[in-house]
Amino acid sequence: MREQLELRGGRLERHTPVRTLEDVQGLSLPQLGTYVSDMFKKNGFALSI
């Protein structure tokens, strides 16, 4: 696991709690993707890649 993390450059930072539109605008693209994925999963949707 550690080798895989080192190969891809480390861990992604988790997004901060989103409360306003400015919070969403301040997210990096990977953080935004995680936020959207989490939001869909919490509402019962399944994302298949």
N, C-alpha and C positions, 0 to 999 in steps of 0.2 A: 504494500500500500504506500509506504513512504517513497519507494522508488517511482511509483506512478505520479505521486504529487510533485516530486522533484523534476520529472520529465516534462510535466505540463506547466511548471512554473509556480507551484504552490497552491494554496487553497484560495477559493474565491471568498471575498468578504460577504457576509450576509447583509441584506438590505436593512436599513433602519425602519422603524415603524412609519408607515405612510399615513399622514393625517391631512395633508393639503396637496394641491396640485404642484406647488413648488417642491415638495418632497419627491414627487414622481419625476419632475424635471431634473432633479439633482442626482438621480441614480445613474450609474454606469450601465452600459448595455447588458452585461451579464447579470447585474443586480436587477434590472428591469425584467429580464427574462425569468429570473427566479421569482420575483414578485408576482408576475402574471401567472406563472405555473402554480404557485401556492394559492392564489386567489381562485383559480379554476378548480383545483383539487378540493378546497374547502367547500365549494358549492356543488360537489358531486360529479364533476366532469373528469374524464380520464384523457390525458394527453398521450398520444402514441407517436413515437418518433420514427 
